[in-house]
Amino acid sequence: MTTRPATTAATVSEPLEVAVTRTEVLRCLGYPRTRAPQPQVADVLEGLWEQAASLVTPRGIYRVVGQEAARDVGMPEPSEVVGLGVCTVGPDLEREEQRLTREGQMLEALILDAYGSAAAEAAADAVSTRLCAVAQGWGYQLPPRVSPGYGGWPIESQPALLSLLAAGEVGISLTEGCMMMPRKSVSFGVRFERELDPRMAGRRRCDACDLADCAYRARDE
């Protein structure tokens, strides 16, 4: 018999190990899987790879809460138990990107930006994996995560969500417009489900997003 989880769990803050792939960085640059990057792009990406990796310091926080707490931070249609998370790759890569931009090295800056986006999503995946382990221990499964600003979750909910998660512990703050700083940060929620809808099988994070015309949407082509 599976033990019913408490309505909240301890907040955990720790460094994250992330796996950033060239495929994901190229996707963030607008290249689908079947389209090879231009030689100049491939060369610059290769030359910047180790530096980019050294500039990210992924950290994250996750917390398991009950339905009411999830509603209080604006999550749409929360389940009885919900995992909430936030993560960042830190400020160093963004600072280097800004320096390159000031010096007119636009391609290098663009590639660092794409690497940061891929690293932030990899950090969110790492936090989700931790939540998945908790969920499975309690007899739950996880569908794709959702984030404020997408899927009916108002971006104005960010202050309440980040306050609940104590996001300042990993160096994340908010602008007046509810943009997270550092920019390469991700906040999200994920429902704990006893059984997943069969239609959710094999779905990726982009399938939970309602921005159909996004240039960065993951596709199979």
Secondary structure, DSSP 8 states (H G I E B T S, - for coil): ------S----EEEE------HHHHHHHTT--TTS---HHHHHHHHHHHHHHHHT---EEEEEEEEHHHHHHTT-SS--SEEEEEEEE--SHHHHHHHHHHHTT-HHHHHHHHHHHHHHHHHHHHHHHHHHHHHHHHTT-B----B-TTSTT--GGGHHHHHHHTTGGGGT-EE-TT--EESSSEEEEEEE-BSS--GGGTT--GGGG---TT-TT-----
